[in-house]
């Protein structure tokens, strides 16, 4: 069975995340999610993030029918995790180019069309401006 890998902070699960994970599942394999730890999320997104703890984010992702396994990583990128898992396919959102995706030297990269209007940062800004 092939392994499909995607990664991210998944701080506040929204429709864009679910569409991405459903797409991963549709590729017909085992779906593994690399989850940025609290520490790496803070480095990437700033001191006010994450909103939800890594354990809560992991629990939510593991509860989804689209996801088979969630692995928390502490580095800024999941490169070491990708090298250890050796997935067949890496799926990233449409704001990436395949040649810029970490792990493109390890696995085939597929870019999932970005779902406009579904960004965690935008959701947090919307909530805080109300």
C-alpha positions in Angstrom: 0.0 0.0 0.0 1.3 3.4 -0.9 1.8 6.1 1.7 0.5 9.7 1.2 2.1 12.4 3.4 1.0 15.9 4.1 2.0 18.3 6.9 1.2 21.5 8.6 0.2 23.2 11.9 -3.5 22.4 11.6 -4.1 24.9 14.4 -7.8 25.5 13.8 -9.3 22.8 11.6 -11.3 24.3 8.8 -12.9 23.3 5.5 -9.6 23.8 3.6 -7.9 21.3 5.8 -10.7 18.8 5.5 -10.7 19.1 1.7 -6.9 18.6 1.6 -7.1 15.5 3.8 -10.0 14.1 1.8 -8.0 14.5 -1.3 -5.1 12.7 0.3 -7.4 9.8 1.1 -8.8 9.8 -2.4 -5.3 8.9 -3.7 -5.8 5.4 -2.3 -3.3 4.8 0.4 -2.3 5.3 4.0 -2.5 9.0 5.0 0.2 10.2 7.3 0.1 13.7 8.7 3.2 15.5 9.9 2.1 17.9 12.6 4.2 20.9 13.6 4.8 20.8 17.4 3.8 23.7 19.5 7.5 24.9 19.4 7.8 24.8 15.6 4.3 26.3 15.1 5.4 29.3 17.3 8.6 29.7 15.2 6.6 29.6 12.0 3.5 31.5 13.0 4.5 33.8 15.8 4.2 34.0 19.6 0.4 34.0 19.6 0.3 30.6 18.0 -0.7 27.8 18.3 -4.2 28.4 19.5 -4.6 24.7 20.3 -2.0 22.5 21.8 -0.1 19.9 19.8 -1.8 17.1 21.7 -5.3 18.5 21.0 -4.4 19.1 17.3 -3.1 15.6 17.0 -6.3 14.2 18.7 -8.5 16.1 16.3 -6.6 14.9 13.2 -6.6 11.3 14.4 -10.3 11.5 14.8 -10.9 12.2 11.1 -11.7 9.3 8.8 -9.2 10.6 6.2 -6.2 10.2 8.5 -4.4 7.0 9.4 -1.5 8.4 11.5 -0.3 11.7 12.9 3.3 12.3 13.8 4.4 15.4 15.7 7.7 16.9 14.6 9.8 19.7 16.3 11.8 21.0 13.3 10.7 23.9 11.1 10.3 21.5 8.2 9.4 17.8 8.1 12.4 16.8 6.0 13.8 14.3 8.5 10.3 12.9 9.1 9.8 12.5 5.4 13.1 10.8 5.0 12.2 8.3 7.7 8.7 7.6 6.4 9.7 7.5 2.7 6.2 8.3 1.5 5.2 7.6 -2.1 3.4 10.9 -2.5 3.6 14.3 -0.7 0.5 16.5 -1.0 0.7 20.2 -0.3 -1.8 23.1 -0.7 -1.9 25.2 -3.9 0.2 28.0 -2.4 3.3 25.8 -3.1 5.3 25.0 -6.2 6.4 21.3 -6.4 10.1 22.3 -6.7 9.8 24.2 -3.4 8.1 21.5 -1.4 10.3 20.0 1.3 11.0 16.3 0.5 10.6 16.6 -3.3 13.8 14.7 -3.6 12.2 11.8 -1.6 8.7 11.4 -3.1 6.4 12.5 -5.9 4.8 15.9 -5.1 1.2 16.7 -5.8 -0.2 20.2 -5.4 -3.8 20.3 -4.2 -5.7 23.3 -5.4 -5.7 26.0 -2.7 -9.2 26.5 -1.2 -9.8 30.2 -1.3 -11.2 31.8 1.9 -10.0 29.0 4.2 -6.9 30.1 6.0 -6.3 29.7 9.7 -4.5 33.1 9.9 -7.5 34.7 8.2 -9.9 32.9 10.5 -8.0 34.2 13.6 -7.9 37.7 12.2 -11.6 37.6 11.5 -12.4 36.4 15.0 -10.2 39.0 16.7 -11.7 41.8 14.7 -15.2 41.1 15.8 
